[in-house]
Amino acid sequence: MSEVTVTFVMHDGEEITANGDAGSTVLELAHAASVDIEGACEGNMACSTCHVVVDDASFDRLPEASEDEEEMLDLATGLKRTSRLGCQIEVTPAVDGMRLFVPRESRNMMGL
C-alpha cells in the first residue's frame, strides 16, 4: 500500500499533518493522528460530525458525494461548497497533499 499525507487545518489555524495507508478514510486518518473530529456514528454515515471542508484543488480530484452523503451534509454546521464527510473520503494516492479544514463546531444529531 502507498502512504498518503493530508493536512488538517483546525479552526484556530493549527495544522496537523497525518500520514496513512491508501484505503483508509479521512476519519480514520484523523483519529489515528489525534485530530479533534468526532465521528459519532463511527463512520456509518449516520451523522455529520466528521464534516470537513476540502481545499479547492483536492476537491476536484474526489469522486462526487453520494445522495446519502449530501443528505447528511445538510445537517452540518458551516457548510461550504467543498464540504464532505470525512468517513466518506477514501484516502488514495490521488489526494496526497490534500488540505482539510475542520469547522469550529459540529452538530451531533445521534443523541436526539
ABEGO torsion letter per residue (X at the ends): XBBBBBBBBBAAGBBBBBBBBBGBBAAAAAAAAGBBBAGAAGGAGABAAABBBBBAAAAAABBBBBAAAAAAAAABBGBBAABBBAAABBBBAAABGBBBBBBABBBBAAAX
